[in-house]
Amino acid sequence: MIDQLILPDADDRHVLAAAIKTNANVIVTNNLKDFPQEYLESFGLKAISADDFLTDIIDLNHETAVAAFRELVLHKKNPEMDEYQVLESFRRNGLTNTADYLHALL
């Protein structure tokens, strides 16, 4: 199956094959350029960034998302960080919308 898939980067074909095999709806990747939307649609898939995926998850249940975030902060070690430091780390790593959304909910 992998050999029959056509993507801009052949090394990404296994990701698409796994998504097809598991009947996924979404591929979460920050490498959107290598997953052409039109091609993915032919398999009933779409690709979204990690930031968009996480904001969608937060949208499903604000209270659970905030509780999970606070648990993450509570157990963050090496180094320990407070909520705002973790949010800044999210921003530095491309999760700007996620950090802003969580910040607004805190």
C-alpha positions as CSV (number, residue, x, y, z in Angstrom):
1,M,0.0,0.0,0.0
2,I,2.7,2.5,0.9
3,D,4.4,2.2,-2.5
4,Q,1.2,3.2,-4.2
5,L,0.8,6.5,-2.2
6,I,2.0,9.7,-3.7
7,L,3.2,12.5,-1.5
8,P,5.7,15.3,-2.0
9,D,8.0,13.6,0.5
10,A,8.0,9.8,0.0
11,D,9.2,9.4,3.6
12,D,5.8,10.5,4.8
13,R,3.8,7.8,3.0
14,H,3.8,5.5,6.0
15,V,1.9,8.2,7.9
16,L,-0.8,8.4,5.3
17,A,-0.9,4.6,5.1
18,A,-1.4,4.3,8.9
19,A,-4.2,6.9,8.7
20,I,-5.9,5.0,6.0
21,K,-5.5,1.6,7.7
22,T,-6.9,2.9,11.0
23,N,-9.8,4.8,9.3
24,A,-8.6,8.0,10.8
25,N,-10.3,11.3,9.9
26,V,-7.3,13.6,10.6
27,I,-3.6,13.6,10.3
28,V,-2.0,15.8,12.9
29,T,1.2,17.3,11.6
30,N,3.1,20.5,11.5
31,N,4.4,19.4,8.1
32,L,1.2,20.5,6.2
33,K,3.0,21.2,3.0
34,D,3.8,17.5,2.5
35,F,0.2,16.4,2.9
36,P,-1.8,18.0,0.1
37,Q,-5.4,18.6,1.2
38,E,-6.9,17.6,-2.2
39,Y,-5.1,14.3,-2.2
40,L,-5.9,13.6,1.4
41,E,-9.6,14.3,0.7
42,S,-9.6,11.4,-1.8
43,F,-9.1,9.1,1.3
44,G,-11.6,11.0,3.5
45,L,-8.8,12.6,5.4
46,K,-7.5,16.1,6.2
47,A,-4.3,17.3,7.8
48,I,-4.3,19.9,10.5
49,S,-1.5,21.4,12.7
50,A,-0.9,20.4,16.2
51,D,-2.0,23.8,17.3
52,D,-5.3,23.6,15.5
53,F,-5.9,20.1,16.8
54,L,-5.3,21.1,20.4
55,T,-7.5,24.1,20.2
56,D,-10.2,21.9,18.8
57,I,-9.8,19.5,21.7
58,I,-9.9,22.4,24.2
59,D,-13.2,23.5,22.5
60,L,-14.8,20.2,23.3
61,N,-14.6,20.7,27.1
62,H,-13.0,23.8,28.6
63,E,-13.1,22.5,32.2
64,T,-11.4,19.1,31.3
65,A,-8.8,20.9,29.2
66,V,-7.9,23.3,32.0
67,A,-7.7,20.5,34.5
68,A,-5.5,18.5,32.2
69,F,-3.2,21.5,31.7
70,R,-3.0,22.1,35.4
71,E,-2.1,18.4,35.9
72,L,0.7,18.8,33.3
73,V,2.1,21.8,35.1
74,L,1.8,20.1,38.5
75,H,3.9,17.1,37.3
76,K,6.3,19.1,35.1
77,K,9.9,18.4,36.2
78,N,13.4,19.1,34.9
79,P,12.8,22.0,35.0
80,E,9.7,22.7,37.1
81,M,7.6,25.5,35.5
82,D,4.6,27.5,36.6
83,E,1.5,27.8,34.3
84,Y,2.8,30.9,32.6
85,Q,6.2,29.4,31.9
86,V,4.5,26.3,30.3
87,L,2.3,28.6,28.2
88,E,5.4,30.5,27.0
89,S,7.1,27.2,26.2
90,F,4.0,26.2,24.1
91,R,4.3,29.5,22.2
92,R,8.0,29.0,21.5
93,N,7.1,25.6,20.1
94,G,4.4,26.7,17.7
95,L,1.4,26.2,19.9
96,T,0.5,29.9,20.0
97,N,-3.3,29.6,19.6
98,T,-3.3,26.8,22.2
99,A,-1.4,28.8,24.7
100,D,-3.5,31.9,24.1
101,Y,-6.7,29.9,24.5
102,L,-5.6,28.2,27.7
103,H,-4.4,31.5,29.1
104,A,-7.8,33.0,28.5
105,L,-9.5,30.1,30.3
106,L,-7.2,30.2,33.4
